[in-house]
């Protein structure tokens, strides 16, 4: 019996946390280098001597402001629509729920250009819904700033829905049941009990949603076009600059990278670790 305990103790010592098998270290370092080296390339090739002048150009500031504002609006719209959708997927039973969940996640796997084409076919002037918007209200969505927001919501909202649904499934429902037993209504339970419990998940999903919206390219250029000052976001400006001035493209890429890292780092520390 003593020998068995001794062998178990020895195995526990050998398998104690903190010792990483060398067979995992090499591919982990290769994977890290694969992800980091492209950003190092941006830093090395950046035209630092002209960085200030290039960043303050009106076209750059306009594209940056458009990206930040539309990504923020898209995130707010995604919160308004995505949180109830996530709650429905996590807390209710209805026929075809698996199909609905699959449809919600489709924008994650299809090429963004396909999403832009689909939006045109639905919301374009001759689309399934767009024709009625144009005939009844004189409202044309494609190739407008509103189209930028719509494209961003389409590709980014699934990140929010998945994050919030996971948080709802992991929340302890006993608190909700206790509140209901004490006489709280469904709205009160949701706003006073459920929502505070899943708030870190909502924050994390909102951050992912915002970051995805900020970097959206394919659906935006297909559905909203690439008009400077109107629909040209930072990713589109990078694409255009790469064709005529690679150094300008590097500067724009660095600006977009720094903004994304700053927001993600700040909000992730605030929400995910809450």
C-alpha positions, 0 to 999 in steps of 0.5 A: 500500500505504501509503495502504491502511494509513493508511486502516485506521489511521484507521478503527481510530482512529475505531472505538476502544473507549470512544466510544459512538454518540449514537444509542445513548445516548438510548435507553440513558438512557431505559431507565435512567430507566425502571428507576430512577425507580420506586425514586426514587418510593419514596424520595420518597414514603416516610414517613421520620418514622414509618419506624422505628416501622413497620419494627419492627412485629411483623407486618413483622418476622414477614413479613420473617423468613419471607421471608428464611428460606424464600428461603434454604431454597428456594435450598438445595433448588434447589442440591441439585436444580438443580446435578445437573440442570444437569450432566445437561443440559450433560454428557450426551446422552439422548433428549428433552434439548431437551424437558427443557431446555424444561420446566425453563425453563417456570416462567420464562415462565408467570405465577406464578399458573399455577404455583401452580394447577399445584402445587395440582393435583399436591400439593393434598389431592386432587392427583395426588401430594398425595392419596397424601401425605395418605392414606399419611402424613397430610401436607398441603402447601398453605397451610403454610410448606412450601408457601411453600418449594415455590412458591419453588423452582418459580419460582426453580430455573430461574435456578440451572439456566440459570446452572450449565449455562452455566458447565459448558458454558464450563468447560475440559474438558481439566482433567477429562480430565487428572484422569481420565487420572491415575486420578481417579474420576468423583466425584473429578473432579466434586468436585475439578475440575469443581465448583471451576471452575464455582463462580462460576457456581453462586454467581451462580445461587444469588444469582439464585435467592435474589432470585427466591424472595424476591420470589415472589408469585403461586405463593405466594398461590395454593399457600400462601395469605396467612396472617399469621405462617404463609405471609404473606411480604413481597410478600404483606404489601406487597399487603395493606398497599397496600389499607388503608395505602399508606404501610405498603406503601411502607415494606415495599417499601423494606425488601424493596428494601434487603435484596435490594440488600444481598444481591445486591451483597455476593454478586455481588461475592464470586462473580461476580468470583471 
